Every structure is written in C-alpha cells, then in structure tokens.
Amino acid sequence: MSRRNFLRCALLLPALARAASPTTVSPYPAVVPGHRLIFPRDHGAHPEFRTEWWYVTGALDTPRADIGFQLTFFRSRPGIAENLHSPLAPSQILFAHAALSLPGDRLRHSERSARANLGAGFSTSDCDVHIGAWQLAREGRSSGEIFRLRMHSANFAYELILEPTQPPMLQGDDGYSRKGHVPGLASYYVSWPQLQTTGTLILDGRRHAASGRAWFDHEWSTAILGGAAVGWDWVGINLADGGALMAFRLRDRQGSTVFAHAAWRQADGLVHRFDDRSLSFTPRRFWSSPRSAARYPVELEIRLGAHVLRTLPLLDDQELSTSRPTPLTYWEGLVKLEGSFNGRGYLEMTGYAGHLQL
C-alpha cells in the first residue's frame, strides 16, 4: 500500500493547510471507477490530485546478499497559494525518503524536500520526478523501457537501472484501488514487480557493482484514510517463482482491520484477488522501537484464502523517522516471505507511532 507504502505516504502539510483561507483552496478531483489509465502519460504526475507517490523498493544480491533499498518521491498539493500567479508559489510540495537496510548492521536513511520549481520538479507526460540530484525517470528505448533511479547522501548512495521483465500490474479494478467501503476512498494504483536491477551502490565512500530485483509503485489520490483508520500494513513481494504479491490492510486504533485487499499474480500472468472476507493479517512477533516506543508486528501471518504466509524481517530495526516537511515515523523494511509461496520484498507499517495524518 508508505511506500505503497502505501505511504508511500503522501503527506499534506498540516501547518500550511491550517493557514490557508477556504477561498484559496481549489477542489480536488475524485478517484472514480472506470477511468482508463494511459501510459506513458500516467507514469507522470497528476498535480490536480491531493497526493501522489512514486515508490521503489528492492533487494540486492551484490555486493552482498539481502541488502534492501527504498526510494520514494511524494508530491503533495496542500491547497494553498493556488491563486498566486508565481511559479514559486508553494502549491505543489515534493519530498523524498531514501533508505538502505544492511543485514547485521543497521538501517541508514536520508530525506529531501522542496517546493516545485524551486529545487524540485516533475513531468506530467512521463515518469520524471526530482529533488536536486535525486531522481526517478523512465526512458523509452527501441529494445524496451527502463527506469533510472539516483540518490546521494552523506553515508550511502545508489545509481540504479530498473528493467521490466513482465508487464505492469494494475491494482484493484484496472487501476482503481479501493481503500474503504465508503465511495470515494480509493486511489489510482499501478505496480511494476520483478524489475531486474543493476547499477552502483556507494557505501562508506566505496563503490560497488550492484544487482538484484525491485518493485515499483505509483499511486495518486485525493482521499485514502477513512475516519476510523489510523494506519496500514502493506507488503509488495517479488515471488521466487516469478510471480508477485501485493496485500494491505487499513487498521483502527484497536488494531482491527477496517479494510483489506490483496492481489497475487502468478508467474504465468493469472491474477487472484482477495478481499477482507478471504484475507487476514495476524501479528506473530513484535519489535519495540527504543526511539519512538512504537510496537511493530515485524512478523505477520497473512492468509489468502487457503494460503498461509509469514513475513520475516532481514533486520528488526527498519524504522524511519523523518522531519521533512513534517515529522513522520514508520517502519519500512526488507522481509522474506515464507509459507505457501516464497519471495522477498518490502513490508510497510504506518500509524504505530501515532495516528497517520494524510
């Protein structure tokens, strides 16, 4: 669902929104069923919507096995300064979170933020979003297409090429992904699993050739969390047999499921979908953060009909605490999936360190 990460978490800017006069706020469009997505245009930004994110997670097997990486770009339309005729008006805010999980070591992370046209920007015709030197961009080639991913920070960096090995996966009903039982709680949601990944990882000043597999999510919406929901649990898993699994649930304050959905695509392309009548998430082991005091169910049992799966974190402490543009704490990390089918991917858990504000 962050990163995804649903958080892939498109925050609004609460302080800015509170300062805005109601007369300056333009209405946001609704996400509606039956809307046909068109590519490559819909890989690009949708600035009329309230929130949007481009979310890449993956597992590297070189320079060493089970290195997890994550880079997410968020776009937020806070609904202010929209009557100002200036390219520098803060009507579109971009921010990004990057992380690297090193087994037996620790999670490293970094962040960036800027307003559009002032150190950051996006394309509305194709995937091309950047904040300074951090960038995610699609390139069309005669031999196919690739995504280029680039980020640099003080203690880690990566420059990666993501190459599709199978078609994108339109979540929900042809990309219309419901997030609740109430009409209007939905997003447009596209996943691209099983991306062959090559490039360079820079760690503690040393350059390493890198290779592995990645997962790409692109999601945009106006309303996702209903009044009862405080956060979500989400997984995006590249299965060992070439298939893919996306599953999420929205939780209330008591930890009960408000809404859930999953899609399992077999290696041959056949897709199975599950709703909250045939899908469940059950915590099996918790990890408590010494920083936020949040208690995360890092091992989850996920039941899809007759299939029983379990997440196993490569590192318990994969909590991110960010400050740009507003403070946010969540767990996002590389996990192995075992049970009815096996694989690796990312688990994202939000709302455990406080009610997530979208």
C-alpha positions as CSV (number, residue, x, y, z in Angstrom):
1,M,0.0,0.0,0.0
2,S,4.1,4.4,2.8
3,R,5.7,3.4,0.4
4,R,3.0,1.6,-1.1
5,N,3.6,2.1,1.4
6,F,1.2,2.9,0.9
7,L,2.9,5.7,2.3
8,R,4.4,5.5,0.0
9,C,2.6,8.1,2.4
10,A,1.7,11.3,0.7
11,L,1.6,13.7,3.5
12,L,-0.1,17.0,3.3
13,L,1.4,20.0,5.1
14,P,-0.9,20.5,8.1
15,A,0.6,23.8,9.2
16,L,0.3,25.3,5.7
17,A,-3.2,24.0,5.2
18,R,-4.3,25.5,8.5
19,A,-3.0,28.8,7.5
20,A,-4.9,28.8,4.2
21,S,-8.2,30.7,3.7
22,P,-11.1,28.4,2.5
23,T,-11.5,30.7,-0.5
24,T,-8.0,29.8,-1.7
25,V,-8.5,26.1,-1.7
26,S,-9.4,24.6,-5.1
27,P,-11.4,21.3,-5.1
28,Y,-9.5,18.1,-5.6
29,P,-10.8,15.6,-8.2
30,A,-12.2,12.3,-7.0
31,V,-10.9,8.9,-7.9
32,V,-13.6,7.1,-9.9
33,P,-14.1,3.6,-11.2
34,G,-14.0,3.0,-15.0
35,H,-11.2,5.6,-15.6
36,R,-8.8,4.2,-18.2
37,L,-5.1,4.6,-17.5
38,I,-2.9,5.5,-20.4
39,F,0.8,5.0,-20.5
40,P,3.4,6.5,-20.5
41,R,1.3,9.6,-19.6
42,D,0.0,8.1,-16.4
43,H,3.6,7.3,-15.2
44,G,3.8,11.1,-14.9
45,A,2.5,13.4,-12.2
46,H,-1.2,14.2,-11.6
47,P,-0.9,17.6,-9.9
48,E,-4.6,18.2,-9.7
49,F,-4.9,15.4,-7.1
50,R,-4.1,15.9,-3.5
51,T,-1.4,13.3,-3.0
52,E,0.9,11.1,-5.1
53,W,3.9,9.0,-4.7
54,W,6.4,7.0,-6.8
55,Y,7.8,4.2,-4.7
56,V,10.7,1.9,-5.4
57,T,11.9,-0.9,-3.1
58,G,14.2,-3.8,-3.8
59,A,16.7,-6.4,-2.7
60,L,20.3,-6.5,-3.9
61,D,22.3,-9.7,-4.0
62,T,25.6,-8.0,-4.9
63,P,27.7,-6.6,-3.4
64,R,26.2,-8.9,-0.7
65,A,23.0,-10.7,-0.3
66,D,19.8,-9.3,1.1
67,I,20.6,-5.6,1.0
68,G,17.3,-3.7,1.0
69,F,16.9,-0.3,-0.7
70,Q,14.0,2.1,-0.8
71,L,13.4,5.5,-2.6
72,T,10.1,7.2,-2.5
73,F,9.1,10.6,-4.1
74,F,6.0,12.2,-2.7
75,R,4.0,15.0,-4.3
76,S,1.6,17.0,-2.1
77,R,-0.9,19.6,-3.1
78,P,-1.7,21.3,0.2
79,G,-4.4,23.5,-1.3
80,I,-2.8,26.9,-0.5
81,A,-1.3,29.7,-2.6
82,E,-3.2,28.4,-5.6
83,N,-4.3,32.0,-6.6
84,L,-0.8,33.3,-6.6
85,H,0.4,33.7,-10.2
86,S,4.0,32.7,-9.4
87,P,6.0,29.6,-10.4
88,L,7.4,29.7,-6.8
89,A,4.1,29.5,-5.0
90,P,4.0,26.6,-2.6
91,S,1.0,24.9,-4.3
92,Q,3.0,21.8,-5.0
93,I,5.4,20.3,-2.5
94,L,7.8,17.5,-3.2
95,F,9.7,15.4,-0.7
96,A,11.6,12.1,-0.8
97,H,12.7,9.3,1.6
98,A,15.6,7.0,0.9
99,A,16.8,4.1,3.0
100,L,19.3,1.2,2.9
101,S,19.0,-1.9,5.1
102,L,22.2,-3.8,5.8
103,P,21.7,-7.2,7.4
104,G,23.7,-7.5,10.7
105,D,24.3,-3.7,10.6
106,R,21.6,-1.0,10.7
107,L,19.2,1.0,8.7
108,R,20.5,4.1,7.0
109,H,18.2,6.7,5.7
110,S,18.1,10.2,4.3
111,E,15.4,12.7,3.1
112,R,14.9,15.7,0.9
113,S,12.1,18.3,0.4
114,A,11.5,21.3,-1.8
115,R,8.6,23.1,-3.5
116,A,8.1,22.5,-7.2
117,N,10.1,24.9,-9.4
118,L,12.4,25.7,-6.5
119,G,14.9,22.9,-6.4
120,A,12.4,20.2,-7.4
121,G,10.1,19.3,-10.3
122,F,8.0,16.7,-12.1
123,S,6.8,15.8,-15.6
124,T,3.1,15.4,-16.3
125,S,3.7,13.4,-19.5
126,D,6.0,10.6,-18.2
127,C,7.8,9.4,-15.1
128,D,10.4,12.1,-14.3
129,V,10.5,13.5,-10.8
130,H,13.4,15.0,-9.0
131,I,14.6,16.9,-5.9
132,G,18.0,18.3,-6.6
133,A,20.2,15.4,-7.8
134,W,17.7,12.8,-6.5
135,Q,15.7,11.5,-9.5
136,L,13.4,8.8,-10.8
137,A,12.9,8.8,-14.5
138,R,11.6,6.4,-17.2
139,E,13.4,6.1,-20.6
140,G,11.8,4.6,-23.7
141,R,14.2,2.6,-25.8
142,S,13.9,0.6,-29.1
143,S,14.7,-2.5,-27.0
144,G,12.1,-1.7,-24.3
145,E,12.0,0.7,-21.4
146,I,13.9,1.3,-18.2
147,F,13.7,3.4,-15.1
148,R,16.7,5.3,-13.8
149,L,17.0,5.8,-10.0
150,R,19.5,8.1,-8.4
151,M,20.1,9.4,-4.9
152,H,23.2,10.6,-2.9
153,S,23.6,11.2,0.8
154,A,26.5,11.6,3.2
155,N,26.8,7.9,4.1
156,F,25.2,6.0,1.2
157,A,24.2,6.5,-2.4
158,Y,22.9,4.4,-5.3
159,E,22.5,4.8,-9.1
160,L,20.4,2.0,-10.4
161,I,18.7,0.9,-13.7
162,L,15.4,-0.9,-13.3
163,E,14.4,-3.0,-16.3
164,P,11.0,-4.6,-16.6
165,T,10.8,-8.4,-17.1
166,Q,7.0,-8.5,-17.2
167,P,4.0,-6.1,-17.7
168,P,2.8,-3.7,-15.1
169,M,0.2,-4.8,-12.6
170,L,-2.9,-2.6,-12.4
171,Q,-4.2,-2.9,-8.9
172,G,-7.8,-3.2,-8.0
173,D,-10.2,-2.9,-10.9
174,D,-7.9,-1.9,-13.8
175,G,-6.0,0.6,-11.6
176,Y,-9.0,1.7,-9.5
177,S,-7.9,0.6,-6.0
178,R,-10.5,0.9,-3.2
179,K,-9.2,1.8,0.3
180,G,-12.5,1.5,2.1
181,H,-16.2,0.6,1.9
182,V,-17.2,4.2,1.5
183,P,-17.4,5.6,-2.1
184,G,-14.5,8.0,-2.7
185,L,-11.9,6.2,-0.5
186,A,-9.8,5.0,-3.4
187,S,-6.6,5.6,-5.4
188,Y,-5.3,5.0,-8.9
189,Y,-2.6,2.4,-8.3
190,V,-0.1,0.8,-10.6
191,S,2.6,-1.7,-9.6
192,W,5.5,-3.0,-11.6
193,P,7.0,-6.1,-10.0
194,Q,10.1,-8.1,-10.9
195,L,12.3,-5.3,-12.2
196,Q,15.8,-6.5,-13.0
197,T,18.1,-4.1,-11.2
198,T,21.7,-3.2,-12.0
199,G,24.0,-0.3,-11.2
200,T,26.2,1.1,-8.4
201,L,25.9,1.2,-4.7
202,I,28.2,3.6,-2.8
203,L,28.7,2.7,0.9
204,D,31.1,4.4,3.2
205,G,32.8,6.0,0.3
206,R,33.4,2.8,-1.6
207,R,31.7,2.0,-5.0
208,H,30.3,-1.5,-5.5
209,A,28.6,-3.1,-8.5
210,A,25.0,-3.9,-7.5
211,S,22.3,-6.2,-8.9
212,G,19.0,-7.6,-7.7
213,R,15.3,-7.2,-8.1
214,A,13.0,-4.2,-7.4
215,W,9.3,-3.3,-7.1
216,F,7.8,0.0,-8.4
217,D,4.5,1.5,-7.2
218,H,2.9,4.6,-8.5
219,E,-0.2,5.8,-6.7
220,W,-2.3,9.0,-6.6
221,S,-5.4,10.0,-4.8
222,T,-7.5,12.6,-3.0
223,A,-8.9,10.5,-0.1
224,I,-7.5,7.3,1.3
225,L,-7.9,7.0,5.0
226,G,-11.4,6.9,6.3
227,G,-12.2,8.3,9.8
228,A,-11.8,5.0,11.6
229,A,-8.4,4.2,10.1
230,V,-5.1,5.2,11.8
231,G,-2.6,3.5,9.5
232,W,-1.9,0.4,7.4
233,D,0.2,-2.7,6.9
234,W,1.3,-3.3,3.3
235,V,3.5,-5.8,1.5
236,G,4.9,-5.8,-2.0
237,I,6.7,-9.1,-2.7
238,N,8.6,-10.4,-5.7
239,L,7.9,-14.1,-5.5
240,A,10.7,-16.6,-6.1
241,D,8.8,-18.3,-9.0
242,G,8.4,-15.0,-10.9
243,G,5.0,-14.1,-9.5
244,A,4.1,-11.1,-7.4
245,L,2.0,-10.4,-4.3
246,M,0.6,-7.1,-3.1
247,A,-1.5,-7.1,0.1
248,F,-2.6,-4.4,2.5
249,R,-5.0,-3.7,5.3
250,L,-6.1,-0.5,7.0
251,R,-6.3,-0.6,10.8
252,D,-8.3,1.2,13.5
253,R,-7.0,2.3,16.9
254,Q,-7.6,-1.2,18.4
255,G,-5.6,-2.9,15.6
256,S,-8.7,-4.3,13.9
257,T,-8.9,-4.4,10.1
258,V,-11.1,-1.7,8.6
259,F,-10.5,-2.7,5.0
260,A,-8.2,-5.2,3.3
261,H,-7.3,-6.2,-0.3
262,A,-4.7,-8.4,-1.9
263,A,-3.6,-9.3,-5.5
264,W,-1.5,-12.4,-6.3
265,R,-0.2,-12.6,-9.8
266,Q,1.2,-16.0,-10.8
267,A,4.3,-16.3,-13.0
268,D,2.0,-17.1,-16.0
269,G,0.1,-13.9,-15.5
270,L,-3.1,-15.2,-13.9
271,V,-4.3,-12.8,-11.2
272,H,-6.1,-13.8,-8.0
273,R,-7.8,-11.1,-5.9
274,F,-8.8,-11.3,-2.2
275,D,-11.0,-9.0,0.0
276,D,-11.3,-8.9,3.7
277,R,-13.6,-11.9,3.7
278,S,-10.7,-14.1,2.5
279,L,-7.7,-12.1,3.7
280,S,-6.4,-11.6,7.2
281,F,-3.3,-10.2,8.9
282,T,-2.3,-11.7,12.3
283,P,0.8,-10.4,14.3
284,R,3.2,-13.2,15.3
285,R,6.1,-11.3,16.7
286,F,6.6,-7.7,17.7
287,W,9.6,-5.3,17.9
288,S,9.6,-2.2,20.0
289,S,11.5,0.9,18.9
290,P,13.8,2.4,21.5
291,R,13.3,5.8,19.9
292,S,9.6,6.2,19.3
293,A,8.3,3.4,21.7
294,A,6.1,2.2,18.8
295,R,5.5,-1.6,18.8
296,Y,5.6,-3.1,15.3
297,P,4.4,-6.6,14.3
298,V,7.5,-7.3,12.3
299,E,6.4,-10.9,11.7
300,L,2.9,-11.1,10.3
301,E,0.9,-14.1,9.3
302,I,-1.0,-13.3,6.1
303,R,-3.8,-15.7,5.0
304,L,-5.0,-15.5,1.4
305,G,-7.9,-18.0,1.2
306,A,-6.2,-21.4,1.8
307,H,-2.7,-19.9,1.5
308,V,-0.7,-19.1,4.7
309,L,2.3,-16.8,4.5
310,R,4.7,-15.2,7.1
311,T,6.9,-12.2,6.9
312,L,10.4,-12.5,8.3
313,P,12.4,-9.2,8.6
314,L,16.0,-9.2,7.5
315,L,16.5,-6.6,10.2
316,D,14.1,-5.8,13.1
317,D,15.1,-2.1,13.3
318,Q,13.9,-0.7,10.0
319,E,12.1,2.3,11.5
320,L,12.4,5.6,9.7
321,S,11.9,8.9,11.5
322,T,11.8,11.8,9.1
323,S,11.2,15.6,9.6
324,R,10.7,17.0,6.1
325,P,8.3,18.6,5.5
326,T,6.7,17.4,8.8
327,P,7.7,14.7,11.3
328,L,6.8,11.2,10.4
329,T,7.8,7.8,11.9
330,Y,7.0,4.5,10.3
331,W,8.5,1.0,9.7
332,E,9.6,0.1,6.2
333,G,11.9,-2.8,5.5
334,L,13.1,-5.8,3.6
335,V,11.4,-9.0,4.5
336,K,11.4,-12.6,3.4
337,L,8.1,-14.3,2.7
338,E,7.7,-17.9,3.6
339,G,4.8,-20.4,3.5
340,S,2.6,-21.3,0.7
341,F,4.9,-19.3,-1.6
342,N,8.3,-17.7,-1.0
343,G,9.9,-14.4,-2.0
344,R,11.4,-11.1,-0.9
345,G,10.1,-7.7,-0.8
346,Y,9.0,-4.8,1.5
347,L,6.7,-4.5,4.5
348,E,5.5,-1.1,5.4
349,M,3.7,-0.3,8.7
350,T,2.3,3.1,9.5
351,G,0.2,4.5,12.3
352,Y,2.0,2.6,15.1
353,A,3.9,5.7,16.3
354,G,0.8,7.9,16.2
355,H,-2.3,8.5,14.0
356,L,-1.1,9.0,10.4
357,Q,-2.1,12.4,9.1
358,L,-2.8,12.4,5.4
